[in-house]
Amino acid sequence: MVTSSPLREITKELLRRVSPAEVVVGIPCFNNGETIGKVVEMAAKGLAEYFPDRSACIVIADGGSTMDDTREIALAAVKATGSHGVVGIYRGLPGKGSAVRWILAAAAEVQAQAIALLDADLRSITPQWIERLLGPVIKGGYEFVAPLYVRYKYDGTITNNVAYNMTRCLYGKRIRQPIGGDFALSAGLASELSQESVWDTDIARFGIDIWMTSKALVKGVRVCQARLGVKIHDAKDPAASLEPMFRQVVKTLFVCMEETESTWMKIGRSEPTDVWGDPVTEEPESFPINYQALIENFFVSWETLNGAWKSILSTDTFLELKSRVASGPNAFHLTTDLWAKILFEFAAAFHRRKTMKDQVVEVLSPLYFARVASFINRTRDASNAEAEAVVEEQAQVFELRKPYLISLWQTA
């Protein structure tokens, strides 16, 4: 259990000046000077418009930005909106998780009853996001609020191909964006999470979102999704920038599976969650994605990693993968059923190993690139809505395959 505070004394003193605050909006940031001013401005407008009778505070947890003036811009935005706010540098491992821990500690310091978390690179945030995230906690009695976005079909490839499928399959709730980045929590849940002994692990990096979602589902708290509309943020091409995040998300997912096996092994089919807010009809912006780099990465990796994959995968799964490789880059297709078996077998291998667990995760990313490339091939001419139907179809395959995962896990 964690007892030491991540807050410096000077930060505590600044928080005392704005305490008490019933509502806190927290923004983790690192070199987000181009976007953080707008995020702070929209948060302030949302608090003023939708919660005018609630005392509120905006807290910004910076990772030590040196490439731009993120902290100065954030503080200027707080002052320009006339809001109560505190900007500080968090302690701990570099990553969003450490920033979230700082925010949860700051919220406890000001006795907040509801906490919203916003990504600092948001470009499409509006004041209504604040009501959609905090409203369920303040007005509806929910304890954990996950985002429900309208996204471009190739935005969120880790979510679409790993996190959604696995979270839904494991924990029986259809949380569409378990690593979406923008959440809300009750004070009680925030306090419980802040006391967990995870803050010196990879969860303090990029694993925090999937960890919070998994914890909320396992704890059985009241959960809903908030319709936030289109999400536009700094686009990330999976071939160029997502590998470290992929590894940390997947490792956290596998660790959570080990810690919660007594829960998820009893869960059969999934069920929908409550949804807050009306649907949005906007269409998201498209952005380029390097399909060729994804497929080339996989085929180059096949030459060096096929032995490692053979040692992790079952004989049947490896031979099926090998036959797909033999079709060549132009005809290659990694099916959803094969992808589900691969993820399940990697999870079981992670569980089985007593040492060198990280190596299991490290050699999985080229297979993820192959799956993303296959998804692109299938949905190249599809609308966003049609691609979303493919994602839902994938999730159903994972659910149907869950007995295979359980059998693997029990014999690991």
Secondary structure, DSSP 4 states (H G I P E B T S, - for coil): ---S-SS-HHHHHHHHHH---SEEEEEEESS-TTTHHHHHHHHHHHHHHH-TTS-EEEEEEE----SS-HHHHHHHHHHHTT--EEEEEPPSSSSHHHHHHHHHHHHHHTT-SEEEE--TT-SS--THHHHHHHHHHHTT--SEEEEEEE--TTS-HHIIIIIHHHHHHHHSB--S-TT-S-EEEEHHHHHHHHTSTTTTSGGGTT-HHHHHHHHHHHHT--EEEEEEEE---S---HHHH-HHHHHHHHHHHHHHHHHTHHHHTT--S-B--EEES------PPP----HHHHHHHHHHHHHHHHHHHHHHS-HHHHHHHHHHHHT-TTT----HHHHHHHHHHHHHHHHH-SS-HHHHHHTTHHHHHHHHHHHHHHHTT--HHHHHHHHHHHHHHHHHTHHHHHHHHHH-
